[in-house]
Amino acid sequence: MKNVTPISDFDLLSPNEAAKRLSVSPITLRNWADKGLIRAVTTLGGHRRYPLREVERLLKRQHLPDGSPTRIMIVDDDRFLAEILQESLSNVSAPVVVEIANDGFEAGRKLSTFMPDIILLDLMMPGLDGFEVCRAVKNDSATANARVIAITGYPSEENIKRILAAGAEHCLPKPINFDDLLAALNLTHALP
């Protein structure tokens, strides 16, 4: 028989408690649990609870905001989309600072001074494409910890496999579903 460490009631968080610690909405947290990104347990009464150690693991893995602004770099040659994303991200509940680079070369120049926590990266750009940018980011010790969320108008199975192999966490299709983007970024809409 396996040696299993029991979970006491004190090690479990309600959805609201866990969501607050993760700086997300309870709905986002439930979606993450449904996708297997965080483990949840169900009480005898049918209520979902989140082990504290799972919440802490996710906090460390996702580099969630600790009160300082999350630094997001949008790298996309579609200037209109980049500006819409920048404006939309300014309306999230967590503090963010957003920088735009309109191609891979500009991203390379800005990376060392902006030092993003998250890079929202288009795959298909002229010159230096998203695959090359992602590999460069992950191979540089100064930027290797930056999270990369890929976006593409060409979400083929091959493109998704290639960008995930290059180090991206997610690959979202265009047009962007903003709720999916916020879930991938671990952010929530601003309260009305």
N, CA, C and O of each residue as an XYZ file, in Angstrom:
768
protein
N       0.837     -1.184      0.000
C       0.000      0.000      0.000
C       0.880      1.245      0.000
O       1.888      1.301      0.704
N       0.485      2.263     -0.811
C       1.237      3.507     -0.901
C       1.161      4.277      0.402
O       0.177      4.201      1.138
N       2.227      5.022      0.670
C       2.241      5.899      1.813
C       1.592      7.217      1.395
O       2.205      7.990      0.658
N       0.372      7.491      1.845
C      -0.388      8.665      1.428
C      -0.475      9.642      2.588
O      -0.826      9.259      3.704
N      -0.155     10.903      2.324
C      -0.286     11.937      3.346
C      -1.718     12.433      3.346
O      -2.200     12.921      2.324
N      -2.407     12.316      4.471
C      -3.799     12.766      4.509
C      -3.891     14.285      4.416
O      -2.983     15.006      4.831
N      -4.989     14.748      3.871
C      -5.245     16.179      3.764
C      -6.274     16.537      4.823
O      -7.372     15.983      4.833
N      -5.932     17.451      5.705
C      -6.888     17.857      6.729
C      -7.748     18.993      6.189
O      -7.436     19.579      5.153
N      -8.838     19.300      6.900
C      -9.708     20.404      6.500
C      -8.961     21.731      6.498
O      -9.326     22.651      5.767
N      -7.909     21.833      7.320
C      -7.152     23.075      7.403
C      -6.244     23.275      6.200
O      -5.777     24.389      5.963
N      -5.983     22.219      5.436
C      -5.141     22.324      4.251
C      -5.944     22.642      3.000
O      -5.366     22.799      1.925
N      -7.260     22.739      3.118
C      -8.129     22.957      1.969
C      -8.676     24.381      1.959
O      -9.011     24.948      2.999
N      -8.756     24.935      0.763
C      -9.295     26.284      0.603
C     -10.603     26.227     -0.168
O     -10.772     25.405     -1.068
N     -11.520     27.104      0.191
C     -12.759     27.219     -0.575
C     -12.411     27.825     -1.931
O     -11.322     28.374     -2.096
N     -13.319     27.736     -2.902
C     -13.049     28.366     -4.200
C     -12.740     29.862     -4.076
O     -11.844     30.365     -4.753
N     -13.473     30.569     -3.220
C     -13.227     32.005     -3.060
C     -11.857     32.277     -2.442
O     -11.154     33.193     -2.867
N     -11.476     31.478     -1.434
C     -10.170     31.660     -0.797
C      -9.032     31.382     -1.786
O      -8.071     32.145     -1.874
N      -9.160     30.275     -2.528
C      -8.114     29.905     -3.488
C      -8.025     30.931     -4.609
O      -6.928     31.318     -5.009
N      -9.177     31.375     -5.120
C      -9.195     32.359     -6.203
C      -8.559     33.671     -5.748
O      -7.828     34.306     -6.508
N      -8.834     34.071     -4.524
C      -8.260     35.320     -4.000
C      -6.736     35.216     -3.930
O      -6.032     36.153     -4.310
N      -6.226     34.087     -3.447
C      -4.766     33.900     -3.367
C      -4.124     33.908     -4.747
O      -2.993     34.367     -4.906
N      -4.845     33.399     -5.750
C      -4.311     33.304     -7.106
C      -4.597     34.551     -7.947
O      -4.149     34.649     -9.090
N      -5.337     35.493     -7.383
C      -5.700     36.733     -8.090
C      -6.507     36.455     -9.355
O      -6.305     37.090    -10.389
N      -7.420     35.499     -9.254
C      -8.311     35.172    -10.371
C      -9.734     35.079     -9.841
O      -9.957     35.115     -8.631
N     -10.684     34.960    -10.739
C     -12.073     34.788    -10.312
C     -12.318     33.320     -9.981
O     -11.604     32.451    -10.481
N     -13.312     33.029     -9.149
C     -13.655     31.624     -8.872
C     -14.019     30.858    -10.148
O     -13.769     29.656    -10.238
N     -14.599     31.538    -11.122
C     -14.951     30.879    -12.389
C     -13.689     30.451    -13.130
O     -13.624     29.341    -13.659
N     -12.682     31.332    -13.170
C     -11.404     30.981    -13.802
C     -10.782     29.790    -13.091
O     -10.268     28.875    -13.735
N     -10.829     29.801    -11.764
C     -10.275     28.696    -10.977
C     -10.993     27.384    -11.315
O     -10.353     26.345    -11.478
N     -12.315     27.441    -11.417
C     -13.080     26.237    -11.769
C     -12.693     25.751    -13.172
O     -12.564     24.548    -13.396
N     -12.508     26.680    -14.110
C     -12.079     26.292    -15.461
C     -10.708     25.628    -15.431
O     -10.481     24.641    -16.132
N      -9.790     26.165    -14.623
C      -8.465     25.558    -14.505
C      -8.571     24.137    -13.954
O      -7.884     23.228    -14.420
N      -9.438     23.955    -12.957
C      -9.611     22.613    -12.377
C     -10.195     21.665    -13.417
O      -9.775     20.511    -13.509
N     -11.157     22.140    -14.198
C     -11.762     21.308    -15.239
C     -10.742     20.923    -16.308
O     -10.832     19.846    -16.898
N      -9.762     21.813    -16.557
C      -8.720     21.534    -17.548
C      -7.542     20.760    -16.950
O      -6.609     20.399    -17.667
N      -7.583     20.507    -15.640
C      -6.513     19.753    -14.998
C      -5.298     20.583    -14.630
O      -4.243     20.021    -14.334
N      -5.416     21.920    -14.640
C      -4.284     22.774    -14.296
C      -4.066     22.881    -12.793
O      -2.965     23.196    -12.342
N      -5.122     22.617    -12.014
C      -5.035     22.582    -10.562
C      -5.944     21.467    -10.061
O      -7.041     21.265    -10.580
N      -5.475     20.750     -9.049
C      -6.254     19.636     -8.509
C      -7.259     20.163     -7.492
O      -6.927     21.002     -6.654
N      -8.472     19.672     -7.572
C      -9.518     20.010     -6.616
C     -10.053     18.713     -6.018
O     -10.023     17.661     -6.656
N     -10.534     18.803     -4.803
C     -11.191     17.658     -4.173
C     -12.642     18.046     -3.923
O     -12.967     19.224     -3.775
N     -13.501     17.045     -3.878
C     -14.916     17.293     -3.647
C     -15.285     16.750     -2.273
O     -14.978     15.604     -1.945
N     -15.943     17.582     -1.473
C     -16.353     17.169     -0.136
C     -17.540     16.216     -0.241
O     -18.133     16.064     -1.309
N     -17.877     15.581      0.869
C     -19.037     14.683      0.884
C     -20.317     15.434      0.524
O     -21.254     14.842     -0.011
N     -20.359     16.722      0.813
C     -21.520     17.543      0.485
C     -21.522     18.037     -0.956
O     -22.433     18.760     -1.360
N     -20.494     17.648     -1.749
C     -20.441     18.021     -3.155
C     -19.782     19.363     -3.437
O     -19.894     19.885     -4.547
N     -19.095     19.931     -2.444
C     -18.436     21.221     -2.628
C     -16.979     21.020     -3.037
O     -16.297     20.126     -2.536
N     -16.523     21.851     -3.940
C     -15.143     21.776     -4.423
C     -14.217     22.520     -3.456
O     -14.523     23.629     -3.017
N     -13.084     21.895     -3.132
C     -12.059     22.509     -2.289
C     -10.702     22.329     -2.963
O     -10.487     21.373     -3.708
N      -9.795     23.259     -2.691
C      -8.486     23.262     -3.326
C      -7.398     23.093     -2.276
O      -7.307     23.895     -1.346
N      -6.567     22.055     -2.411
C      -5.471     21.878     -1.454
C      -4.536     23.088     -1.486
O      -4.154     23.566     -2.554
N      -4.176     23.570     -0.297
C      -3.293     24.730     -0.176
C      -1.993     24.502     -0.931
O      -1.484     25.417     -1.579
N      -1.453     23.295     -0.855
C      -0.178     23.038     -1.543
C      -0.333     23.126     -3.061
O       0.627     23.473     -3.750
N      -1.521     22.821     -3.602
C      -1.772     22.970     -5.041
C      -1.811     24.451     -5.424
O      -1.270     24.844     -6.457
N      -2.447     25.259     -4.595
C      -2.524     26.699     -4.857
C      -1.117     27.292     -4.815
O      -0.753     28.090     -5.678
N      -0.329     26.905     -3.815
C       1.041     27.421     -3.707
C       1.898     26.959     -4.883
O       2.724     27.722     -5.385
N       1.708     25.715     -5.327
C       2.450     25.205     -6.483
C       2.125     26.030     -7.719
O       3.020     26.393     -8.483
N       0.849     26.324     -7.914
C       0.433     27.099     -9.079
C       0.966     28.525     -9.006
O       1.376     29.089    -10.021
N       0.962     29.104     -7.822
C       1.515     30.450     -7.659
C       2.979     30.487     -8.073
O       3.396     31.398     -8.789
N       3.753     29.520     -7.636
C       5.178     29.483     -7.982
C       5.372     29.229     -9.466
O       6.195     29.882    -10.107
N       4.621     28.284    -10.016
C       4.781     27.903    -11.414
C       4.378     29.013    -12.366
O       5.012     29.211    -13.402
N       3.332     29.732    -12.018
C       2.786     30.725    -12.932
C       3.362     32.121    -12.721
O       3.035     33.028    -13.487
N       4.203     32.327    -11.718
C       4.783     33.642    -11.447
C       3.682     34.702    -11.373
O       3.745     35.737    -12.037
N       2.675     34.416    -10.549
C       1.551     35.341    -10.447
C       1.940     36.623     -9.726
O       2.911     36.646     -8.969
N       1.184     37.687     -9.961
C       1.516     38.963     -9.368
C       1.597     38.907     -7.847
O       0.765     38.268     -7.202
N       2.587     39.568     -7.279
C       2.754     39.631     -5.828
C       2.476     41.050     -5.339
O       2.947     41.451     -4.274
N       1.730     41.783     -6.102
C       1.454     43.172     -5.771
C       2.154     44.120     -6.731
O       1.665     45.223     -6.978
N       3.291     43.705     -7.275
C       3.954     44.532     -8.275
C       3.282     44.269     -9.619
O       2.721     43.194     -9.829
N       3.332     45.236    -10.529
C       2.652     45.043    -11.811
C       3.235     43.867    -12.602
O       4.443     43.629    -12.584
N       2.372     43.152    -13.282
C       2.805     42.119    -14.202
C       3.227     42.808    -15.487
O       2.477     43.603    -16.053
N       4.427     42.501    -15.940
C       4.977     43.138    -17.145
C       4.704     42.223    -18.337
O       5.209     41.102    -18.400
N       3.902     42.712    -19.277
C       3.496     41.925    -20.437
C       4.020     42.595    -21.709
O       3.790     43.782    -21.938
N       4.722     41.819    -22.524
C       5.160     42.323    -23.832
C       4.317     41.635    -24.904
O       4.265     40.408    -24.977
N       3.661     42.443    -25.731
C       2.902     41.931    -26.872
C       3.811     42.022    -28.088
O       4.295     43.102    -28.429
N       4.043     40.888    -28.743
C       4.883     40.862    -29.944
C       3.997     40.394    -31.096
O       3.690     39.208    -31.213
N       3.593     41.334    -31.941
C       2.689     41.012    -33.052
C       2.862     42.060    -34.139
O       2.887     43.258    -33.854
N       2.980     41.613    -35.384
C       3.134     42.552    -36.491
C       1.815     43.219    -36.879
O       1.817     44.172    -37.658
N       0.702     42.740    -36.354
C      -0.599     43.370    -36.574
C      -0.744     44.491    -35.534
O      -1.157     44.249    -34.400
N      -0.401     45.705    -35.933
C      -0.379     46.844    -35.004
C      -1.756     47.107    -34.387
O      -1.859     47.438    -33.206
N      -2.797     46.958    -35.183
C      -4.160     47.194    -34.693
C      -4.492     46.205    -33.581
O      -4.981     46.601    -32.523
N      -4.226     44.909    -33.816
C      -4.500     43.890    -32.798
C      -3.661     44.146    -31.544
O      -4.166     44.040    -30.427
N      -2.389     44.481    -31.727
C      -1.520     44.735    -30.571
C      -2.070     45.877    -29.717
O      -2.051     45.800    -28.488
N      -2.558     46.933    -30.363
C      -3.109     48.066    -29.620
C      -4.418     47.691    -28.920
O      -4.667     48.125    -27.796
N      -5.251     46.888    -29.582
C      -6.499     46.430    -28.945
C      -6.169     45.576    -27.720
O      -6.786     45.739    -26.667
N      -5.198     44.667    -27.850
C      -4.800     43.837    -26.719
C      -4.240     44.699    -25.590
O      -4.546     44.463    -24.421
N      -3.430     45.685    -25.929
C      -2.867     46.570    -24.907
C      -3.974     47.298    -24.159
O      -3.955     47.373    -22.930
N      -4.935     47.831    -24.896
C      -6.046     48.545    -24.264
C      -6.892     47.604    -23.409
O      -7.287     47.959    -22.298
N      -7.168     46.409    -23.922
C      -7.974     45.439    -23.175
C      -7.276     45.005    -21.893
O      -7.918     44.853    -20.853
N      -5.963     44.807    -21.966
C      -5.218     44.377    -20.785
C      -5.121     45.479    -19.733
O      -4.869     45.197    -18.561
N      -5.315     46.717    -20.139
C      -5.290     47.809    -19.161
C      -6.552     47.789    -18.296
O      -6.623     48.508    -17.299
N      -7.548     46.975    -18.663
C      -8.801     46.898    -17.918
C      -8.926     45.632    -17.085
O     -10.038     45.236    -16.736
N      -7.819     44.994    -16.762
C      -7.875     43.797    -15.921
C      -7.770     44.204    -14.460
O      -7.387     45.330    -14.142
N      -8.116     43.273    -13.575
C      -8.165     43.591    -12.152
C      -6.791     43.714    -11.512
O      -6.659     44.387    -10.489
N      -5.765     43.092    -12.075
C      -4.414     43.157    -11.521
C      -3.637     44.290    -12.193
O      -3.914     44.638    -13.341
N      -2.667     44.864    -11.483
C      -1.859     45.903    -12.116
C      -0.948     45.306    -13.187
O      -0.239     44.332    -12.936
N      -0.973     45.899    -14.384
C      -0.129     45.424    -15.484
C       0.554     46.614    -16.157
O       0.048     47.737    -16.152
N       1.708     46.329    -16.731
C       2.417     47.275    -17.575
C       2.602     46.552    -18.900
O       3.135     45.442    -18.937
N       2.161     47.179    -19.989
C       2.192     46.514    -21.289
C       3.099     47.275    -22.242
O       3.032     48.500    -22.338
N       3.939     46.541    -22.937
C       4.838     47.089    -23.961
C       4.536     46.350    -25.263
O       4.237     45.156    -25.241
N       4.610     47.048    -26.393
C       4.357     46.434    -27.695
C       5.646     46.410    -28.510
O       6.402     47.381    -28.540
N       5.878     45.273    -29.169
C       6.934     45.162    -30.183
C       6.244     44.642    -31.437
O       5.508     43.657    -31.373
N       6.473     45.290    -32.581
C       5.747     44.912    -33.792
C       6.464     43.916    -34.679
O       5.987     43.608    -35.771
N       7.602     43.406    -34.230
C       8.252     42.300    -34.934
C       9.268     41.660    -33.996
O       9.532     42.170    -32.907
N       9.825     40.552    -34.423
C      10.768     39.816    -33.590
C      12.036     40.577    -33.286
O      12.592     40.443    -32.196
N      12.507     41.378    -34.233
C      13.731     42.156    -34.020
C      13.513     43.240    -32.965
O      14.355     43.450    -32.092
N      12.362     43.930    -33.060
C      12.044     44.957    -32.058
C      11.891     44.311    -30.683
O      12.321     44.879    -29.679
N      11.286     43.133    -30.633
C      11.145     42.412    -29.364
C      12.519     42.136    -28.763
O      12.723     42.322    -27.563
N      13.460     41.692    -29.596
C      14.809     41.419    -29.126
C      15.468     42.647    -28.525
O      16.162     42.548    -27.514
N      15.256     43.808    -29.140
C      15.837     45.051    -28.623
C      15.205     45.456    -27.295
O      15.892     45.977    -26.416
N      13.900     45.222    -27.143
C      13.187     45.683    -25.955
C      13.260     44.706    -24.772
O      13.072     45.110    -23.625
N      13.529     43.436    -25.044
C      13.501     42.428    -23.981
C      14.416     42.752    -22.812
O      14.006     42.632    -21.657
N      15.636     43.156    -23.087
C      16.605     43.352    -22.004
C      16.295     44.572    -21.136
O      16.688     44.609    -19.970
N      15.603     45.561    -21.680
C      15.268     46.734    -20.875
C      13.892     46.624    -20.234
O      13.696     47.105    -19.119
N      12.938     46.002    -20.916
C      11.584     45.890    -20.370
C      11.471     44.716    -19.391
O      10.715     44.802    -18.423
N      12.188     43.652    -19.617
C      12.183     42.451    -18.768
C      10.755     41.977    -18.441
O      10.319     42.068    -17.294
N      10.030     41.470    -19.452
C       8.635     41.064    -19.229
C       8.517     39.806    -18.376
O       9.391     38.939    -18.381
N       7.413     39.735    -17.646
C       7.046     38.514    -16.932
C       6.389     37.545    -17.914
O       6.550     36.328    -17.816
N       5.638     38.122    -18.871
C       4.874     37.340    -19.841
C       5.091     37.948    -21.223
O       5.112     39.169    -21.382
N       5.250     37.086    -22.210
C       5.351     37.530    -23.601
C       4.175     36.931    -24.352
O       4.022     35.711    -24.412
N       3.353     37.785    -24.920
C       2.227     37.383    -25.756
C       2.746     37.447    -27.179
O       2.936     38.536    -27.719
N       2.978     36.296    -27.794
C       3.807     36.194    -28.989
C       3.069     35.625    -30.203
O       2.584     34.494    -30.180
N       2.997     36.432    -31.257
C       2.443     35.976    -32.533
C       3.437     35.010    -33.181
O       4.646     35.229    -33.110
N       2.940     33.955    -33.806
C       3.835     32.978    -34.442
C       4.309     33.418    -35.810
O       5.483     33.253    -36.140
N       3.414     33.977    -36.612
C       3.739     34.287    -38.003
C       4.011     35.773    -38.184
O       3.091     36.583    -38.300
N       5.296     36.111    -38.205
C       5.717     37.494    -38.425
C       6.823     37.480    -39.471
O       7.578     36.513    -39.564
N       6.921     38.543    -40.255
C       8.014     38.602    -41.235
C       9.360     38.729    -40.527
O       9.443     39.249    -39.413
N      10.404     38.251    -41.184
C      11.743     38.333    -40.592
C      11.942     37.255    -39.546
O      12.114     36.083    -39.881
N      11.920     37.640    -38.295
C      12.115     36.732    -37.168
C      10.750     36.287    -36.669
O      10.022     37.078    -36.070
N      10.391     35.021    -36.911
C       9.045     34.567    -36.526
C       8.976     34.225    -35.037
O       9.987     34.235    -34.334
N       7.765     33.922    -34.575
C       7.531     33.636    -33.168
C       8.287     32.422    -32.651
O       8.682     32.392    -31.486
N       8.492     31.429    -33.495
C       9.230     30.235    -33.077
C      10.668     30.608    -32.717
O      11.199     30.169    -31.697
N      11.286     31.425    -33.570
C      12.667     31.856    -33.326
C      12.756     32.760    -32.099
O      13.688     32.644    -31.304
N      11.786     33.657    -31.948
C      11.768     34.552    -30.786
C      11.636     33.734    -29.508
O      12.348     33.985    -28.536
N      10.730     32.755    -29.501
C      10.514     31.937    -28.310
C      11.792     31.178    -27.943
O      12.184     31.151    -26.776
N      12.435     30.568    -28.925
C      13.684     29.837    -28.647
C      14.752     30.781    -28.089
O      15.470     30.425    -27.154
N      14.854     31.973    -28.655
C      15.849     32.947    -28.181
C      15.551     33.366    -26.740
O      16.463     33.472    -25.920
N      14.281     33.603    -26.439
C      13.881     33.983    -25.075
C      14.251     32.885    -24.092
O      14.837     33.154    -23.044
N      13.910     31.653    -24.428
C      14.135     30.532    -23.507
C      15.604     30.148    -23.393
O      16.003     29.547    -22.395
N      16.422     30.483    -24.396
C      17.854     30.158    -24.353
C      18.700     31.249    -23.698
O      19.900     31.062    -23.498
N      18.089     32.383    -23.365
C      18.815     33.484    -22.736
C      18.520     33.450    -21.235
O      17.361     33.537    -20.831
N      19.552     33.325    -20.416
C      19.344     33.205    -18.966
C      18.640     34.434    -18.388
O      17.965     34.320    -17.365
N      18.777     35.596    -19.010
C      18.131     36.812    -18.513
C      16.623     36.803    -18.741
O      15.889     37.469    -18.010
N      16.145     36.061    -19.742
C      14.713     36.059    -20.068
C      14.068     34.681    -19.978
O      12.864     34.553    -20.201
N      14.836     33.657    -19.659
C      14.338     32.277    -19.692
C      13.120     32.047    -18.805
O      12.312     31.165    -19.097
N      12.968     32.817    -17.728
C      11.832     32.630    -16.825
C      10.565     33.339    -17.285
O       9.509     33.165    -16.677
N      10.652     34.127    -18.336
C       9.454     34.795    -18.853
C       8.497     33.745    -19.410
O       8.907     32.830    -20.125
N       7.229     33.890    -19.075
C       6.212     32.985    -19.611
C       5.891     33.421    -21.034
O       5.768     34.614    -21.310
N       5.755     32.457    -21.935
C       5.420     32.764    -23.325
C       4.055     32.170    -23.632
O       3.838     30.967    -23.486
N       3.137     33.031    -24.061
C       1.805     32.627    -24.510
C       1.755     32.955    -25.995
O       1.791     34.124    -26.378
N       1.672     31.934    -26.824
C       1.650     32.140    -28.272
C       0.228     32.412    -28.749
O      -0.742     31.903    -28.187
N       0.127     33.225    -29.795
C      -1.154     33.470    -30.456
C      -0.917     33.312    -31.952
O       0.138     33.679    -32.469
N      -1.915     32.761    -32.641
C      -1.712     32.548    -34.078
C      -3.033     32.457    -34.827
O      -4.044     31.987    -34.306
N      -2.983     32.922    -36.058
C      -4.101     32.747    -36.981
C      -4.012     31.406    -37.692
O      -4.899     31.045    -38.465
N      -2.930     30.664    -37.426
C      -2.696     29.357    -38.058
C      -2.464     28.298    -36.979
O      -1.349     27.801    -36.820
N      -3.534     27.954    -36.231
C      -3.367     27.024    -35.110
C      -3.344     25.545    -35.534
O      -4.095     24.725    -35.006
N      -2.476     25.227    -36.489
C      -2.381     23.827    -36.919
C      -1.734     23.000    -35.811
O      -1.047     23.536    -34.941
N      -1.957     21.716    -35.855
C      -1.370     20.816    -34.863
C       0.156     20.929    -34.875
O       0.793     20.915    -33.821
N       0.736     21.041    -36.071
C       2.190     21.160    -36.195
C       2.698     22.451    -35.561
O       3.687     22.424    -34.829
N       2.033     23.595    -35.830
C       2.459     24.862    -35.243
C       2.359     24.836    -33.720
O       3.244     25.335    -33.025
N       1.286     24.257    -33.213
C       1.108     24.182    -31.760
C       2.210     23.326    -31.138
O       2.794     23.714    -30.126
N       2.499     22.174    -31.729
C       3.567     21.307    -31.210
C       4.913     22.030    -31.244
O       5.681     21.959    -30.284
N       5.201     22.723    -32.345
C       6.488     23.420    -32.485
C       6.670     24.514    -31.440
O       7.743     24.635    -30.848
N       5.632     25.307    -31.213
C       5.799     26.421    -30.276
C       5.843     25.915    -28.838
O       6.568     26.473    -28.014
N       5.087     24.876    -28.523
C       5.164     24.312    -27.170
C       6.543     23.691    -26.943
O       7.100     23.798    -25.851
N       7.091     23.045    -27.971
C       8.434     22.462    -27.868
C       9.494     23.555    -27.714
O      10.543     23.322    -27.114
N       9.224     24.740    -28.252
C      10.167     25.854    -28.142
C      10.122     26.509    -26.762
O      11.007     27.290    -26.414
N       9.080     26.185    -25.969
C       9.007     26.708    -24.604
C       7.771     27.497    -24.242
O       7.650     27.958    -23.107
N       6.837     27.669    -25.183
C       5.598     28.385    -24.856
C       4.721     27.515    -23.950
O       4.773     26.287    -24.010
N       3.916     28.174    -23.112
C       2.997     27.458    -22.221
C       1.677     27.124    -22.903
O       1.100     26.061    -22.673
N       1.209     28.031    -23.736
C      -0.087     27.895    -24.401
C       0.050     28.414    -25.821
O       0.960     29.179    -26.138
N      -0.880     27.979    -26.673
C      -0.990     28.526    -28.015
C      -2.470     28.780    -28.271
O      -3.257     27.841    -28.396
N      -2.839     30.039    -28.346
C      -4.237     30.425    -28.511
C      -4.507     30.844    -29.952
O      -3.688     31.526    -30.568
N      -5.660     30.434    -30.490
C      -5.982     30.806    -31.875
C      -6.497     32.238    -31.973
O      -7.084     32.771    -31.031
N      -6.266     32.843    -33.120
C      -6.884     34.127    -33.465
C      -8.140     33.813    -34.256
O      -8.142     32.815    -34.977
N      -9.198     34.589    -34.173
C      -9.321     35.743    -33.308
C      -9.275     35.321    -31.832
O      -9.732     34.237    -31.469
N      -8.726     36.181    -31.009
C      -8.485     35.882    -29.601
C      -9.793     35.906    -28.820
O     -10.558     36.866    -28.907
N     -10.047     34.839    -28.054
C     -11.123     34.833    -27.073
C     -10.510     35.439    -25.816
O      -9.623     34.841    -25.208
N     -10.978     36.628    -25.422
C     -10.326     37.360    -24.342
C     -10.392     36.609    -23.019
O      -9.452     36.691    -22.228
N     -11.473     35.880    -22.753
C     -11.558     35.105    -21.507
C     -10.501     34.007    -21.486
O      -9.886     33.759    -20.449
N     -10.281     33.342    -22.634
C      -9.228     32.325    -22.712
C      -7.856     32.954    -22.518
O      -6.986     32.378    -21.865
N      -7.670     34.139    -23.090
C      -6.400     34.835    -22.938
C      -6.160     35.187    -21.473
O      -5.063     34.979    -20.954
N      -7.188     35.723    -20.802
C      -7.038     36.074    -19.391
C      -6.724     34.839    -18.553
O      -5.914     34.907    -17.629
N      -7.359     33.712    -18.867
C      -7.069     32.470    -18.128
C      -5.625     32.057    -18.347
O      -4.949     31.657    -17.399
N      -5.143     32.144    -19.570
C      -3.746     31.774    -19.851
C      -2.775     32.722    -19.167
O      -1.700     32.304    -18.738
N      -3.141     33.991    -19.062
C      -2.287     34.978    -18.420
C      -2.442     34.993    -16.896
O      -1.675     35.654    -16.196
N      -3.430     34.267    -16.393
C      -3.765     34.265    -14.953
C      -4.222     35.632    -14.476
O      -3.836     36.084    -13.397
N      -5.044     36.288    -15.282
C      -5.589     37.596    -14.949
C      -7.104     37.518    -15.013
O      -7.653     36.562    -15.562
N      -7.790     38.515    -14.455
C      -9.244     38.567    -14.516
C      -9.689     39.946    -14.983
O      -8.932     40.915    -14.922
N     -10.939     40.014    -15.453
C     -11.522     41.300    -15.835
C     -11.567     42.214    -14.618
O     -11.656     41.752    -13.481
N     -11.506     43.488    -14.869
C     -11.680     44.451    -13.787
C     -13.118     44.382    -13.301
O     -14.029     44.095    -14.078
N     -13.317     44.640    -12.034
C     -14.669     44.627    -11.496
C     -15.433     45.830    -12.042
O     -14.859     46.905    -12.217
N     -16.758     45.647    -12.318
C     -17.534     46.758    -12.858
C     -17.672     47.898    -11.877
O     -18.301     48.909    -12.190
